[in-house]
Amino acid sequence: VDGASFNGVREDSAGRIWRGGQARYSGQGTSMVLTRQLAAGGVDPMFGPGWRGYDLSMGDEFGGLMLPVGGGMYVVGHSYLGASTSFAGVVLRVGADGSLEPSFGSAAFPGAAVIDPGPGADRLFTIAGTSAGQILAGGTVDVVGGSDALVVGLTSTGALDPAFGAGGLATFDRAAD
């Protein structure tokens, strides 16, 4: 690891500290990273080596964290999926031991919901849950002439929620185009 930065922190009901960020690996790109420490500050031995890296591509960037009911963690960010797609928003469902939950997301990316509504850079920076169990993630979507605000509604399985917005997506024009 060449360097790591952390820009998200949450405390769970057991008093453990979760930190999220990204790490650079020997010039090979970035990965989203989670660490978990015990309430007293030591490394949590139940969480791998105390940290976990998540790689969907060579350019994964961390956005935010949300503690779901029942343990584990949701992680939101964006991943570079190639020149034809650029960045796509991603939501990861991480279990209490740090592994990705395979029942969340898609067969192509078990444990990850990939959100790619536009041809350009689509990024997610924040995540929240509703009392009905819906997952909401916010960010931006590239459009002709700029970018618009994006809110994504997901079900508990990581599928776009058809009851939210237009097929799970709601965009807001940030400026007159």
Residue pairs with C-beta under 8 A, 6 or more apart in sequence:
1 23
1 24
1 25
2 23
2 24
2 25
2 26
2 27
3 23
3 24
4 21
4 22
4 23
4 24
4 33
5 21
5 22
6 19
6 20
6 21
6 33
6 35
7 20
7 21
7 62
8 19
8 20
8 21
8 62
8 63
8 64
8 65
9 17
9 18
9 19
9 20
9 65
10 17
10 18
10 65
10 66
10 67
10 73
11 17
11 18
12 18
12 67
12 71
13 67
14 39
15 38
15 39
16 36
16 37
16 38
16 39
16 44
17 36
17 37
17 38
17 39
17 41
18 34
18 35
18 36
18 65
18 67
18 73
19 34
19 35
19 36
19 37
20 32
20 33
20 34
20 62
20 64
20 65
20 73
20 75
21 32
21 33
21 62
22 30
22 31
22 32
22 33
22 60
22 61
22 62
22 77
23 30
23 31
23 33
23 53
24 30
25 31
28 58
29 57
29 58
29 59
29 60
29 80
30 58
30 59
30 60
30 61
31 53
31 54
31 55
31 60
32 53
32 54
32 55
32 60
32 61
32 62
32 75
32 77
32 92
33 51
33 52
33 53
33 54
33 62
34 51
34 52
34 54
34 73
34 75
34 94
34 98
35 47
35 50
35 51
35 52
36 44
36 47
36 50
36 51
36 98
37 43
37 44
37 50
38 44
43 49
43 50
44 50
46 96
46 97
47 97
47 98
48 97
48 98
52 94
52 98
52 99
54 60
54 75
54 92
54 94
54 100
54 112
56 79
56 81
56 90
56 109
56 112
56 114
57 79
57 80
57 81
57 82
58 80
59 79
59 80
59 87
60 77
60 78
60 79
60 80
60 90
61 77
61 78
61 79
61 87
61 123
62 75
62 77
63 75
63 76
63 77
63 78
63 123
63 124
63 125
63 126
63 127
63 139
64 75
64 76
64 77
64 124
64 125
64 126
64 127
65 73
65 74
65 75
65 76
65 127
66 73
66 74
66 76
66 127
66 128
66 129
66 135
67 73
67 74
68 74
68 93
68 129
69 129
71 95
71 96
72 93
72 94
72 95
72 96
72 101
73 93
73 94
74 91
74 92
74 93
74 94
74 127
74 129
74 135
75 91
75 92
75 94
75 127
76 89
76 90
76 91
76 92
76 124
76 125
76 126
76 127
76 137
76 139
77 89
77 90
77 92
77 123
77 124
77 125
78 87
78 88
78 89
78 90
78 121
78 122
78 123
78 124
78 139
79 87
79 88
79 90
79 114
80 86
80 87
81 87
81 88
81 114
81 116
84 119
85 116
85 119
86 119
86 120
86 121
86 122
86 142
87 121
87 122
87 123
88 114
88 115
88 116
88 122
89 114
89 115
89 116
89 122
89 123
89 124
89 137
89 139
89 150
89 152
90 109
90 112
90 113
90 114
90 115
90 124
91 105
91 112
91 113
91 115
91 124
91 127
91 135
91 137
91 152
91 154
91 158
92 100
92 104
92 105
92 111
92 112
93 100
93 101
93 104
93 105
93 111
93 112
93 158
94 100
94 101
94 111
95 101
99 111
100 110
100 111
100 112
101 111
102 110
102 111
103 157
104 110
104 111
104 112
104 113
104 156
104 157
104 158
105 111
105 112
105 113
105 114
105 157
105 158
106 112
106 113
106 114
106 158
108 114
112 158
113 154
113 158
113 159
115 122
115 124
115 137
115 152
115 160
115 169
116 122
117 141
117 150
117 169
117 171
118 141
118 142
118 143
119 142
120 141
120 142
120 143
120 147
121 140
121 142
121 147
122 139
122 140
122 141
122 142
122 150
123 139
123 140
124 137
124 138
124 139
124 150
124 152
125 138
125 139
125 140
126 137
126 138
126 139
127 135
127 136
127 137
127 138
128 135
128 136
129 135
129 136
130 136
133 156
134 153
134 154
134 155
134 161
134 164
135 153
135 154
135 155
135 156
135 158
136 151
136 152
136 153
136 154
136 164
137 151
137 152
137 154
138 149
138 150
138 151
138 152
139 149
139 150
139 152
140 147
140 148
140 149
140 150
141 147
141 148
141 150
141 171
143 171
143 177
144 177
145 177
146 174
146 175
146 177
147 174
148 171
148 172
148 173
148 174
149 171
149 172
149 174
150 169
150 170
150 171
150 172
151 165
151 169
151 170
151 171
151 172
152 160
152 164
152 168
152 169
152 170
153 160
153 161
153 163
153 164
153 165
153 168
153 169
153 170
154 160
154 161
154 168
155 161
159 168
160 167
160 168
160 169
161 168
162 168
164 170
165 171
